[in-house]
Amino acid sequence: MCGVMKATRWRWRYQNIIMMGDFNCNLFDSVKSVRFNSFCERQNLCYRHNCIPTFFDLAHRSTSLLDFFVCSSPDLIKKSGQVQCPGISHHALVLCSFGFPVSRVSDRITYLDFSNLSSDLIVQQLERSNIADVFSTANVNAQINILNSSLSNVLDQVPTKSREINTNRDVSRFRAFKAFMDNKTESNWHIFCRLRNSAKTVVRNVKRRLDSELFVGKSSKALWNNLRQVGVSDSSEHGIDCDANELNSYFLSHQLPEVVVEEISPELNRANEFSFRSVNFVELKVAFMKIKSGAVGHDRIRMKLLKLVFPIIGNILLYIVNNILTSSCFPDEWKVARVTPIRKSGSSDDFSNLRPISVLPILSKVVENIMKCQMMEHFDVFSLIDDCQSAYRKGHNTTSLLLSLTDSIRKHVSPSRFCIVLSLDSHC
């Protein structure tokens, strides 16, 4: 009855339910099968059998109907029957064939066609949305709301385009195999072998070419990018079945405590004091072009769209960015991320096994890039970063750190001295 109990839980998840086997319920006994019949009525299930015994008790010289099919869609049953198995089992072998409708997966994909978005239409939509109102307010959040609304209007006008996925599937070898199974002659077998070997050769050559193009002589960063492009990723990233609100509450409960920064006394005059400065159009364009990510945040604004409208709204973006830098006010909309849970290990039912991947709005990354450049420039001018630090520095990585550490050990090791390396793994 285990399968019957599971049917109660899975009935709402599946379109069709099929159970078969020994249900330990004799349908010939109308009294003992009352509970089973009641269960099938409640779950809209029906059973299928041939009205002949399926179990033979030789000791008591009795027969019963224990083996049958239980399904939710009897109209899908094409054929059913049973085969007696004397000398092998006291139970009969029950069999049934179902005709399930198979929906063909579409071989076409639909996407936004930014190449057919005219500049005249962009200007027209921006004028209708009154994007120039950005200059009439000094509130950063209000400026971002006007900008997002204007860009959303343009995004809604982007035409969609569909194209057919070229699978290049060669079905000739499958037809040849079917021909051999229908008529098992030596000629048909040789035809199938020739087509099969030809397909294997093509696959082998494609694998070698891809291996040479994607992996041979590539850096670590380029290697991982190529792996992601060809779809090599953890399959557990998809299909995590959990309540979004519960998962969000869990992630929020494990965030770092808010850091309280005490106000610096104005009497302190520090020579290396730092503050963000306004940028010009060239600096904004350089920071904008450095963004290579194509991830889309909760605001639906894509990098392809921004590249099209940047020549038109560049001065507006410059005004907003400089307002953010000088007012030290980061927009609230840019603090909201689209979070995707990725399973690290173990079961995805345990939230501690999930790692949140946050995708912020693409424009926030432009401002972050500008801030980073100004901070690193300040650190370099006043030598605030130790020469031994390799993390978060341009031109430094784990390789430079290992080379520096190995060279330091080599210089200090001698027959009369030895080196001790102390490694710390700090988790905040």
SULBELDA-V747531 format. One record per run of one state. SS is the DSSP state (H for helix, E for strand, L for the rest). FROM is the first residue (numbers start at 1). LEN is the number of residues. If there is no record, write none. Layout:
SS&FROM&LEN + SS&FROM&LEN
This chain:
L&1&1 + H&2&9 + L&11&7 + E&18&5 + L&23&11 + H&34&9 + L&43&3 + E&46&3 + L&49&6 + E&55&3 + L&58&4 + E&62&3 + L&65&2 + E&67&5 + L&72&2 + H&74&3 + E&77&7 + L&84&7 + E&91&1 + L&92&1 + E&93&6 + L&99&9 + E&108&5 + L&113&1 + H&114&3 + L&117&2 + H&119&10 + L&129&2 + H&131&6 + L&137&3 + H&140&17 + L&157&3 + E&160&5 + L&165&7 + H&172&11 + L&183&3 + H&186&29 + L&215&5 + H&220&10 + L&230&5 + H&235&3 + L&238&6 + H&244&10 + L&254&27 + H&281&9 + L&290&13 + H&303&25 + L&328&5 + H&333&3 + L&336&2 + E&338&6 + L&344&7 + H&351&3 + E&354&6 + L&360&2 + H&362&20 + L&382&16 + H&398&15 + L&413&1 + E&414&1 + L&415&2 + E&417&1 + L&418&11
